[in-house]
């Protein structure tokens, strides 16, 4: 069974915006994020996107436009040899009480059920406290906080809650290298 990597989207894969990413033209990769996903893919990982997208409930974008954004993201990743196996997103408002909005584990559980995943053999990479809390709530084996996006301020929020990611990375590329080092047998011993 392949190792599973869950990625948040905004602030991890692409540049985030306080005004939300509402169209393809607003989607811009963070430097080296497609290459990071390609490295994970080449290392045998199954990569999934797990993302809160309340812009739909806020009527700032549509499900169709969101799928166009995901298509652009996937195409850019394929271009460098990577692959996103699937995307799971929560379209609800933060106060909707759903079980799919991170930090609740619903999206990760949806992926687990659909693909029969072993969550102990998985890592969640995110830029927010919600991502790391979601990983812990789902029982993911590892979690990585990246400093891109909201990562810097999320470090403080997590410390206040007594929650620590397993690794703090500058960006997704560094996170990918760390994950690969954790799952690749060390032949030098």
C-alpha positions as CSV (number, residue, x, y, z in Angstrom):
1,X,0.0,0.0,0.0
2,X,1.3,3.4,-1.0
3,X,2.1,6.1,1.6
4,X,-0.6,8.8,1.7
5,X,0.1,12.5,1.7
6,X,-2.8,14.9,2.4
7,X,-2.2,18.5,1.3
8,X,-4.1,21.6,2.1
9,X,-4.4,23.8,-1.0
10,X,-4.4,27.6,-0.3
11,X,-1.1,28.6,1.3
12,X,0.5,25.2,0.7
13,X,0.2,24.5,-3.1
14,X,-0.9,28.0,-4.2
15,X,-0.6,31.5,-3.0
16,X,-3.4,32.3,-0.6
17,X,-5.6,35.4,-0.7
18,X,-7.6,37.1,2.1
19,X,-10.2,37.6,-0.7
20,X,-10.3,33.8,-1.5
21,X,-9.2,32.1,-4.7
22,X,-12.4,32.5,-6.8
23,X,-11.2,31.8,-10.4
24,X,-8.5,30.2,-12.4
25,X,-6.9,33.6,-13.0
26,X,-6.4,34.0,-9.2
27,X,-4.7,30.6,-8.8
28,X,-0.9,30.8,-8.8
29,X,1.5,28.1,-7.6
30,X,3.9,28.7,-4.7
31,X,7.4,28.3,-6.1
32,X,8.4,24.7,-6.3
33,X,5.1,23.3,-5.1
34,X,4.3,21.4,-8.3
35,X,7.9,19.9,-8.2
36,X,7.3,19.0,-4.5
37,X,4.2,17.0,-5.5
38,X,6.2,15.4,-8.4
39,X,8.8,14.3,-5.9
40,X,6.2,12.7,-3.6
41,X,4.6,11.0,-6.6
42,X,7.9,9.6,-7.8
43,X,8.6,8.4,-4.3
44,X,5.4,6.3,-4.5
45,X,3.1,8.4,-2.5
46,X,-0.6,8.9,-3.2
47,X,-1.3,12.6,-2.9
48,X,-4.7,14.0,-2.0
49,X,-5.9,17.6,-1.6
50,X,-8.0,18.2,1.6
51,X,-9.3,21.8,1.6
52,X,-11.9,24.1,3.1
53,X,-13.6,26.1,0.4
54,X,-16.2,28.3,2.0
55,X,-16.0,30.7,-1.0
56,X,-18.8,28.5,-2.4
57,X,-21.1,29.0,0.6
58,X,-20.2,32.7,0.6
59,X,-21.4,32.9,-3.1
60,X,-18.0,34.2,-4.2
61,X,-17.5,31.3,-6.6
62,X,-19.3,28.3,-7.9
63,X,-18.7,24.6,-7.8
64,X,-18.0,24.6,-11.5
65,X,-15.4,27.4,-11.2
66,X,-13.8,25.6,-8.2
67,X,-13.5,22.4,-10.4
68,X,-11.9,24.6,-13.1
69,X,-9.3,25.8,-10.5
70,X,-8.7,22.2,-9.5
71,X,-8.2,21.2,-13.1
72,X,-5.7,24.0,-13.6
73,X,-3.9,22.9,-10.5
74,X,-3.8,19.2,-11.5
75,X,-2.6,20.1,-15.0
76,X,0.3,22.2,-13.7
77,X,1.3,19.3,-11.4
78,X,1.1,16.7,-14.2
79,X,3.3,19.0,-16.4
80,X,6.2,18.4,-14.0
81,X,5.6,14.7,-13.4
82,X,3.3,14.8,-10.3
83,X,-0.2,13.6,-9.7
84,X,-3.1,14.5,-7.4
85,X,-5.0,11.3,-6.9
86,X,-8.2,13.1,-5.7
87,X,-9.5,16.3,-4.2
88,X,-11.9,16.5,-1.2
89,X,-13.3,19.9,-0.2
90,X,-15.7,21.4,2.3
91,X,-18.0,24.0,0.7
92,X,-19.6,25.1,4.0
93,X,-19.3,28.2,6.2
94,X,-17.2,27.9,9.3
95,X,-20.2,27.9,11.6
96,X,-22.2,25.4,9.5
97,X,-21.6,22.5,12.0
98,X,-20.6,20.0,9.2
99,X,-18.2,17.2,9.9
100,X,-16.1,17.9,6.8
101,X,-14.7,21.3,7.6
102,X,-11.2,21.1,9.1
103,X,-10.2,20.8,11.9
104,X,-12.9,18.1,11.9
105,X,-11.6,14.9,10.2
106,X,-14.5,14.3,7.8
107,X,-12.7,15.0,4.6
108,X,-9.8,12.7,5.5
109,X,-12.3,10.0,6.5
110,X,-14.0,10.4,3.1
111,X,-10.7,9.8,1.4
112,X,-9.9,6.9,3.8
113,X,-13.2,5.2,3.0
114,X,-13.1,5.7,-0.8
115,X,-9.5,4.5,-1.1
116,X,-9.1,2.1,1.9
117,X,-6.3,4.2,3.3
118,X,-4.2,3.4,6.4
119,X,-4.1,6.7,8.2
120,X,-1.2,5.7,10.3
121,X,0.7,5.6,7.1
122,X,-0.2,9.1,6.2
123,X,0.9,12.7,6.6
124,X,-1.1,15.9,6.5
125,X,0.7,19.0,5.2
126,X,-0.9,22.4,5.9
127,X,-0.3,26.0,6.7
128,X,-2.9,26.5,9.4
129,X,-3.7,25.2,12.9
130,X,-6.9,23.7,11.5
131,X,-4.8,21.5,9.2
132,X,-2.6,20.1,11.9
133,X,-5.6,19.7,14.3
134,X,-7.5,17.9,11.5
135,X,-4.5,15.5,11.1
136,X,-4.5,14.7,14.8
137,X,-8.3,14.3,14.9
138,X,-8.2,11.9,12.0
139,X,-5.3,9.9,13.4
140,X,-2.8,10.7,10.6
141,X,0.7,9.3,11.4
142,X,2.5,12.6,10.8
143,X,1.7,16.2,10.3
144,X,3.8,19.0,8.8
145,X,3.2,22.8,9.1
146,X,4.6,24.9,6.3
147,X,5.6,28.5,6.9
148,X,4.0,29.7,3.6
149,X,0.4,31.0,3.7
150,X,-0.7,31.3,7.4
151,X,2.1,29.0,8.7
152,X,4.0,31.6,10.8
153,X,1.0,32.8,12.8
154,X,-0.4,29.2,13.0
155,X,2.8,28.2,14.9
156,X,1.7,30.4,17.8
157,X,-1.9,29.2,17.7
158,X,-0.8,25.6,17.9
159,X,1.7,26.3,20.7
160,X,-1.2,27.9,22.7
161,X,-3.2,24.7,22.3
162,X,-0.3,22.4,23.1
163,X,-0.3,20.8,19.7
164,X,2.9,20.4,17.8
165,X,3.4,19.3,14.1
166,X,5.9,16.6,13.6
167,X,7.9,19.0,11.3
168,X,8.0,22.7,10.6
169,X,8.9,23.3,6.9
170,X,9.8,26.5,5.0
171,X,7.5,25.3,2.1
172,X,6.0,22.3,0.5
173,X,9.2,21.4,-1.2
174,X,11.0,21.1,2.1
175,X,8.0,19.2,3.6
176,X,8.1,16.7,0.7
177,X,11.8,16.1,1.2
178,X,11.2,15.5,4.9
179,X,8.3,13.1,4.2
180,X,10.3,11.1,1.7
181,X,13.2,10.8,4.2
182,X,10.7,9.4,6.7
183,X,9.3,6.8,4.4
184,X,12.4,5.7,2.4
185,X,14.5,3.0,4.0
186,X,18.0,4.2,4.9
187,X,20.3,1.8,3.0
188,X,23.4,3.2,4.6
189,X,22.9,1.3,7.9
